[in-house]
């Protein structure tokens, strides 16, 4: 039978996995946003759409580069979760 501690452990591992896999893309988006913001301040260009295109391109490039690593992390988590599934049922 699954206990409250098991549920908390699964939730903790899931949240940790989400944070680890999302952090690189969030950092890329943050850095690109900061660079574009500095560029806008220096050149006095206040176009709102200027920030979206570089961020989207950087995140897509990040997914292409970091995507296999992210899939490995998520696959390992799901494999561990399904491997312990029979333990939770008994």
URLIN-V507105 format. One record per residue. N is the residue number from 1. OMEGA is omega as a letter, one per 20 degrees, with the letter a starting at -180 (999 if undefined). Layout:
BEGIN
n:N omega:OMEGA
n:N omega:OMEGA
END
This chain:
BEGIN
n:1 omega:a
n:2 omega:a
n:3 omega:r
n:4 omega:r
n:5 omega:r
n:6 omega:r
n:7 omega:r
n:8 omega:r
n:9 omega:r
n:10 omega:a
n:11 omega:r
n:12 omega:r
n:13 omega:r
n:14 omega:r
n:15 omega:r
n:16 omega:r
n:17 omega:r
n:18 omega:a
n:19 omega:a
n:20 omega:a
n:21 omega:a
n:22 omega:a
n:23 omega:a
n:24 omega:a
n:25 omega:r
n:26 omega:r
n:27 omega:r
n:28 omega:r
n:29 omega:r
n:30 omega:a
n:31 omega:r
n:32 omega:r
n:33 omega:r
n:34 omega:r
n:35 omega:r
n:36 omega:r
n:37 omega:r
n:38 omega:r
n:39 omega:r
n:40 omega:r
n:41 omega:a
n:42 omega:a
n:43 omega:a
n:44 omega:r
n:45 omega:a
n:46 omega:r
n:47 omega:a
n:48 omega:a
n:49 omega:a
n:50 omega:a
n:51 omega:a
n:52 omega:a
n:53 omega:r
n:54 omega:r
n:55 omega:a
n:56 omega:r
n:57 omega:r
n:58 omega:r
n:59 omega:r
n:60 omega:r
n:61 omega:r
n:62 omega:r
n:63 omega:r
n:64 omega:a
n:65 omega:a
n:66 omega:a
n:67 omega:r
n:68 omega:r
n:69 omega:r
n:70 omega:r
n:71 omega:r
n:72 omega:r
n:73 omega:a
n:74 omega:r
n:75 omega:r
n:76 omega:r
n:77 omega:a
n:78 omega:r
n:79 omega:r
n:80 omega:a
n:81 omega:a
n:82 omega:r
n:83 omega:r
n:84 omega:a
n:85 omega:a
n:86 omega:r
n:87 omega:a
n:88 omega:a
n:89 omega:a
n:90 omega:999
END
